[in-house]
Amino acid sequence: MALEDFDSGVGCTFGLEVDGIVIKQIQEVSGLKMEQDVIELKQNTADGKYVIKKLPGRPKAGEVTFTRGLTGDNSFEKWIKDSRFGKMKEVRTGVAVKVFDYEGNTLKNYKLENAWPKSLEIGSLKAGDTSVLTEKLVVTFETMDVE
């Protein structure tokens, strides 16, 4: 049975692609947000009343954080090293966050244009801790489209 119009997607079925390459083992995606500036137009009406109108402004760039368990895969490290050395032509890329329905069909596809890594954070190292060590990659992007 396909996901009906009135059913919601589940937040645990998603995938990540960077420039067409599937990144596995992602635990969390946070910060998916489309935002734009708000312009305030202040004016007086013909009868002298003060009015403030809010108008849509320019779209804002955004940031998304990807969290995964620390593994031997060095794709995050390579991507951020390339950006640190100014290889922006190779680093700026398309990123797609796909949300799937119960049958594995793509429900939504969030496409991030001209995305590149801003920071990479490794989880805390603590003696005696038994939690999974994670890495968080913050990616900045210029525009987001939803399909």
N, C-alpha and C positions, 0 to 999 in steps of 0.2 A: 504494500500500500504506500503510495507516495505521500509526502508531507502535504497536508491540506492547507488552504489559504489561512485558516484560523489557528493552525498549530504553530508553535514556536520552535525555533532551532535550539539545539542543546549546545551549551558553551564548551563541551569537552571534545567535540569532533571538529578539528580544524587542522590545516596544514599550512606550510610555509614554502614558498618558492622564491629564490633569488636568481634573477636572470635565467629563468627556466630550469634551474637546478633545485630539486626538492631537498630541503633541509629537514632531517629527521630528528626525533627525540625532543621536540619543543614542548615545554611544560606549560608555558604561559605567554600570552600576548596581551600587553596592556598599552593604553594610550591611543587606540584607533579613534581618531576624532577629526571631523571636518569642521572648520571654524572660519569665520570671516570677521573683519572689523565692522564696527557699528559707527555710523556717522550721525551726529546729532545736528539737525537743522533747526536753529532757533530763529523764530520770526514772529511778527505781530500780524494778526488778522486785520481785515478792513475795519472792523469795529474796535480795534485797539487791544485785543486780548493777546497775551503772550502764549505762544504755542511751541512745544518742542516735538519735532518729528524725528523718528529713528529710521535711517535708511541703510540698506546693505552696502558695505564697503568692499575693500579688496579681500580676496581669500588669504588666509594665513597658512604658512608652512607649519608642519607638525613634527612630532617625534613619537616613535613607537618603541616599546621595550620588549625584547624577546628573551625569555628565560629558558634555559635547558640545563640538564645535568651535565657536569663536566665529564668529557670523554676525551679520547685521543684525537678526535676530529679537530683540525686546526683551521677550518674555514673562517671562523669568526676572527681569529688572530691575524690571518693573512689579509683579510678584507680591511681591518682597521690599520694594519701596518702600511698597506698600500696607500691609504688615505693620509697617513702621517707623513709619508714621503712625497706627497703632492701628486700622485698618479691619478688625478681626479677623472681623467678621461676613461680610465679602466674601472674606477671605483663607483662612479655614479651609475646606477642601474635601476631596473624595474624590480619591485618586490611585490609579490601577491600573497595575501593572507586569504585562504579559502576556508569557508565554513560549510560543513557537509550536513546533509539530513541523515535520517536513520538508515537509509539504503546506500549511503556513500555518494549520492549525487551532490553536486555543488549547489548550495543554497544561496550563498553570497560570495562574491569575489572582490576583495578590497585591494585595488591596484595603487601602489605608491610609486609615483614617478620621480626620477632623479634622486633616488634614495642613496644615502651613504652613511657609514658608521661614525657615530660621534664619540662613543665611549664603550669600553668593555670592562665589566666589573666581575671579579671572582668573589664568590661567597666567603664568609668568615671561616678561618681555620681555627678550630678550637680543640685543645687536648681533651680526649674522652668523648667528643661529640660523635654521635652515630647518624646524623642526618646527611642527606645527599648533598654533596658539594655542587654548587650551581655556578653558571656564568650568565651574566646579563649583558646583552648587547643593546645599546640605545642607537636607533637609526633615525636620522633626520630625513625628511622628504619635502618636496616642493608642493606637490598636489596629490590628492587622493580621489580616485573615481571608484564608484561602486557599481558592480555589474550583477 
